[in-house]
Amino acid sequence: MASGNESTRIDEPVANRLIRSGAPIDPQGASPLFTKFPREVRDQIWQLAFQVYEDFNNPYPLDKVHVRPGQAARQRIDLALLLSCRAVYLETYLMPFRENTVEIYLGDEQDIPTDEEPLRWVHFAPPYYEPISKMQSWQFANLTKVSIRFQQNHLEDSSHLKRVGKMMGAGERHESRLVGVNPNAHWRQLPVVWGEKFDEVEWPEGTPALEIGLMRSHCVGQKITELTVRLGMSDWWSWTESPANSQSLRVDQCLRLEPMHTGTADVDDAGAMLQGYLARKNGEEPEFGLSDNEKARCWGNALHEAFPGLERLELELEAHEQKAPQLDTVIECGKMWTFPQDSGFELRWDGDEDVPYIWKGPMNQYIRCPWMDRRDKPADGKDKPEQIAWAGTQSSETFDKGIRYVVQRLIYRSRKVVKEQAS
């Protein structure tokens, strides 16, 4: 039950108070931004202005394992634009939440940025919901994009995927229900209940239409439309296996991933990815001998239950550069994966060939693997950190030393299922 202070707390943006007060809003008729650019063009400008960026004036220490592209410094969002004028504020105040991605980490604690940041959450490190509790309900309700860093065993145990979906209220958002940080949250003393359909809320007699409209705008959860699933270099089942003489490696020593299987850790199941690829190539659905209950637990099938209504799914897969051929095989198999949705839709690869990029990390990353190239090994067993660098699609001479990683992506988009005509 909420305390007295919580029950009287006004959880709403300043925009509501401006609208409620009837304060005059200058239409900015002298500004070309408002007079010459239509709203959709201005929205594109605002989206760029409020993108999260890395503050390289405050970088992470280079000896931290988690330092990598996108995680080399603290995140920042420049909010100064919100203070420019009321007209700009009312057009833009939701964009920092709707246009940026919440990053959730379920992997090794070494892979997690050490400093607490508003859009980086550690789900399984107690207190589990502390980062969310620091957001106001209207901010949480307007999140639309989620990224999850998994270890492979956590991904293939779909309960973790479902748990994150439940934490985000993805199902409630898909049905246009009320969501909030506190299950007993109050909105100006009105009966807000987590999960309740907005049209079924019983408003106190005489509730102004303006208040109901403001509630609809800020407490009805926005749909989670984009999800990124990330596997880093150390998240694979077989990441410690030496890539040397890869032609002679057993399939259970290679990188592998199959969304319609409950797990590929066992030697007997290690070939499931290639088995699935051959079946799909022949126009058939792979059959792995799973029970109906096991099929439901596969992360490929559980995805829709956890995050219904996705419009875009991205897989970001990283491996040590020496394992790039193995990663190429995973990518080729992944191009044929489909993820079922409701109403005759599915998520499928969009057909765009992503160009891999390479980056170099500190020499002390993951020194548990003796097969990695390491220079100048000191007596205490620790390597001297090297400079972080990433080279896009090219490798220069200055990029030839250190631990190098390759990253590839697959993008899936929601499409209508097209059944082939019988010949």
N, C-alpha and C positions, 0 to 999 in steps of 0.2 A: 504494500500500500504506500502511496506517495506521502511524503511528509507535508506539513502545512506549507513550508516554503516552496516545495515542488509544485503543489497544487495551485499556488497563486502565481507561479512564474509565467510570464508572458513569453512564449516560445514562438516568435515570429520575426520576419525581416523588417527592417526599417521601412521598406516599400509599403507594407500594409498600413503603417501609421501615416505615411504620406497620403495614401489613397483615402484612408478613413477620415483624415482631417480636411480633405478637400483643398489642400494647399495648392496654389497656382503653380503650374508647370510651364516654364518657358519653352515654346516649341522650337526654339533655336532657328528661327527663320532666316537669320543672317549667316548661318553656317552652311557652307556647301555640302558638308557631310550629311546634313539632314535634308537639304533642298534638292541636291543633284543625285544622291545615291538612294535607290530604293531600300526598303527595310531588309530584304534578303541579302543585298550586298553589304549593308552595314553589319548584319549578323556574321557574315564571313570575316569581316575585319575584327569584330569583337572576339570571335572564336580564336583567332590567332593571338590577339592581345592577352587573352587569359589562359593560354596554354602553360602547363607546368614546365619549368626549365630547371636545369641544374645550376646551382650557384657555385661557380668555380672559385669564387672568393672565399668559400668555406668548404674545401674538398675534404673527403674522408682520408684518413691516413693510408698510405699506399701499401702498408703491410697487412691490411684487412682483406680477408679472402673474398668478401662480397663485392669489392671494388671491380667494376666492369662497366661497359657502355650502358648508360642509363642509370647507373648506381655508383657514380664516381664522386658525387657531391650531394649535399642536401638539396631537397626540392624547394622550389619557390614558385609563387604565383604573384605577379605584380598586380596589385589591386588599386593602384593610384587612380586609374581611370574611373573607378566608382565614385571618386570624390570630385570629379570635374563639374558635373551639373546634375540636376534631378532628371532631366530627359535621358541622359546617358545612363544614369543609375537604373532607372526603371526598365530600360531595354536590356541591361546587361547583368543584373545582380545574381541571376540564377546560373549564368554560364560557367563560373568557376567550378560548379558541381556537375553540371550536365555535360561539359565538354572535356573533363579530365577523368583519368582512370584511377580507381582505387586499386592499389597493389596489396595482395594478401599472400603471405608466405607460410607454406606448410612444409618446407624442406629443412635441411640441416641448419642449425642455428648459426653456423659460420657464414651462411649465405645471406643472412638477413642484415640490412643496414642497421647499425647500432643505435643511431639517434632516432628518437621518436619523431615521427612526422605525420601530419594530418591525413595524408592519403596513402600511407604505408602502414599496414596492419599486420601484426603477428597473431594469427588466429589461435594457435595452440600453445602460446606462452602466456601463463596467467599474469594479470587478470584478463580473461579472454576478450571481454567486450569493452575494455577501457578506452581504446581509441574511438569506438563508436559513441560511447557515452559522452565524449567531449564535443560531439557534434550536436547541433540543435536539430529537432525533428524535421523541420522544413528543409534543412540542408541534406540530411540523410535521405529524405523522400525524393530529392531531385538528383540523386546519383543514377547514372545510366550505364556506366562502363566499369568492368571488373577484370583484373588480371590476377591469376593465381599461379604461384611458383610451387610446383609439386615435386616430391620424389616419386619415382615411378610406382613404388608400392602403394603410396597414398592415392595416386591417380587411379590405379587399377582396383583399389578398394573404394568403390563408388560412394561409400558412406561419408567420406571426407568431402567429396564434391557436393553431395546433398546437404551436408552440414553447412557449408559456406552459402549455398543457395538459400537455406532457411535463415541463416544469420542476416543475409541481405534482404530478406522478404521478397525474393524473386517471384514466388507464386502469387503472393498478395498483389504485387505490382502488376503482374500480368492480367489480373482481374480487376484492375482499377480500384483496389481497396486502400483503406487508410493505413499508412505505416508511420512509425515513429521510433525514436531511440528508446523511449520508456514505454513498456506495454501499457502502463496506466497514465500515459502523458495527457496533459490537459491543454486545451487551446482556449485561452480566455474563459475558463470555467465551463466550456462546452464539452459534451460527452464524447470525447475521442477515444475509440477503442481500436487497438491493433487488429488488423485483419477485417474490420467491418466494412461492408460495401457502403460507399458514400451515399448512394440513393436510399439506403435502409437506415441511415442515422435518424433517430428521433430527436428532432430539435425542440428545445423549449419553446413554448408558445410565445410568439412575438419576436423571435430571433430575426434580426434584420437580414434582408436578402444580401446586403453587402457583406455581412459576416460569413454567410454561407458560401458566397462566391470566393472570398479570401481563403476559406478553409479548403475549398475544392482546388484552388490554385497551388496550395503549399503543403497539404497533408495527404493528398492522394498520390500514392507512389508512382513515380515515373518508371516505365518498363526498363529492365536491364536488356539492352539491345545488343551490346557487344561484350564478348568474353574472350580473354586471351589465356591460354594454357601454356605454361612455360616449363620446360625441362632443361636444367642447366647441365654443365659438363659432368657433375658428380651425382646427378639424380637418377641415372640409368641403373638397371639391375647389374649390368656387366661393365660399369665404368672403370673398375680396377683391372680388368683383363688387358693384358698387353696386346697392342695392335700389331706387333711384329709378326711377319710371315702370315698376314691376314688370310692368304689363300688357303692356309692349312687350318684356320680356326674352325672349331665346331660352331654350329649355329647358336648354341647356348652361350658362347663367348662373345657374340656380336651384339651390337645395339639392336633392339627389337621393340616393337610396340604394335598392339592390335586392339582396337577399341571394342570389338565384339567378343573379347575373351576376358575371363575374370582375372587372369594373371599369366604372365609368361616367364615367371621366375624358375619354375621347375624345368628340368632338362626335357621331360616328356612334352611340355607345352611350348618349348622355345621356338619350334618351327611354325607356330600358329600364324605369325605375320605373313610368312611366305605362302602358307597354305591358303590364307584369306586372299592374298594377291592373285594367286592362280585361279581361284574360284571366281572372283570378280572379273578377272580378265576374260573368262569364258561366259560372262553374263549371268553368273549364279551367285546366290548368297552363300557365304561359307558356312559349313556345318561342323561345329567342333564337339558335338556330342554333349552339349550342356543341357541341363534341365531348364524348365521355364523359369524357376527361381534364379538359377545361375545366370540365365540370359538377361533377366531384369537387373541383375547387379553389375553387368558389364558397363563400364563408364560410357561407352558409346550410346547405349540405350538409356542410361540414367541421366544423361545430359539434359534431355528435355524435361524430365521431372524436376531436376535441380534448377534449371534456368529455362523456363518455357518462353517461347516467342523470340528467341535470339534471331537477330538479323545478320549477325556476323560473328564467326568464330575464327580465331587465329591460333595456330600452333607455332610456338617459337622453340626450336630445338637446337641445343648447343652441344658440341662435342669437342674433344681434343683434336687438333688438326690432323694428327696421324690416323684418326678414326673417321675422317671425312668420307672415304668410300662407304663405310658402314652407314653413316648418316644419309648419304645419297640413296642407299637402298630403302631406308625408312621413308624418305621423302617420296620416292617412286611408288611405294606401297600406299602411302598416305593420300596420294592424288586420287585414289579409287575409293577412299572411304566416304561413306554417307552417314548422316546422323538424322534419325527420324524425328519429325515434328508432327503437330496436329494438322488436321484439315488438308491432308494430302500434300504437305510440304516437307522438305528435308533440307538439311545443310549439306552442301557439296562443294568441292573444290571449284574456285572461280576460274581456273584455267590460266591464271597469270603465273609465269615462271619467275620465281623470286631469285635474285642473284645473291649467292652466299656472301657474307662478309667475314673478315678475319680480324681478330684483335689479339693483343698480347697482354698477359697479366703478369703480376709480380712473380719472381722466381720462387717465392716461398709458398705459392698456392699448391695445396694438396700434395705435400711432400710424402704422403703415405704411399704413393705409387712409385716404386723404384725405376720403372721403365721410362718415366718422363725424362727428357733431356734437362740436365742441370749442370751449371758451370760453377767452378770455384767453390766447391763444397767445403765449408769450414769444419773445424774439428767438433763443434758443438752440435752438428747435424742440422743446422738451420741455414737456409740460403739467404743471401743478401737481396732485398727487394729491388726490382728493376722498375723503370718508369712504365706507367700504364700507357698504352697506345692502341689505336685501332685504325685500320687502313682501308676501310670500305671494301672494294672489290680487288684491290691491288696489294701486292707485297713488294716493298722496296728493300734495298740493301740494309737500311737502318732497321728493318723489321724482321731480320733473319734470326735474331737471338731471343731467347726467353721462351716462356710457355705460351704457345699459340693455340687459339680456339677458333672454330668455325661455327657460324650461326646460320640456320636456314629457317624459313617461314613458309607455312601453308595457310592460305586464307580460304575459308568456307563461307558461302552466303546462302541465305534461305531462298530456295527455289521450289517451284511447283514440281511434283513428281511427274515425270513423263514416262509412261509405259510404252515399251516398244511394241509395234504392231506385229502380230503373228504373221509369218510369211505363208 
